[in-house]
């Protein structure tokens, strides 16, 4: 049975941990972690299939396409100005002013495209189906017995505290937190979209 060792000459009172209870606690934590991930993934998939979610995502794509058209049109206008200048239809100061105006419009459109793509990326975060946690959860979701392989796949560290409590640090904690946050954000966005209708 493991016990808490001495650290740098200072000793702790020896408290013994029951190996079976510890293994059961770790097994339950791993099962809970897998279940939380799978339930959150299922919730996000369901939310993403709603009409409101499709409209939000389609809206981003529509705005990106419109901004791309606006950028292209501004660039074409800027390029076409030279012909007007060469034909004597514009003087040099008018040509330079109009060209700068169209180049500024193209730059503004490019900035808007970047912003929209970032918003769309943020909207779609947590939707990855190729994540390592997704693979591990799918592989071990119905395990019968906790093995070292499963422990190492999901758990980074286990801390044993003096009160015999365990603190388990999972490998994919950030990914799971992002997924849970995305589910909550998506619920809020869908609710707001429903009230706007």
Secondary structure, DSSP 8 states (H G I E B T S, - for coil): --B---BTTB-----B--HHHHHHHHHHHHHHHHHHHHHHHHHHHHHHTSHHHHHHHHHHHHHHHHHHHHHHHHHHHHHHHHHHHHTTSS-HHHHHHHHHHHHHHHHHHHHHHHHHHHHHHHHHTT--SS-HHHHHHHHHTT-SS--HHHHHHHEEEEEE-TTS-EEEEETTHHHHHHHHHHHHHHHHHHHHHHHH-
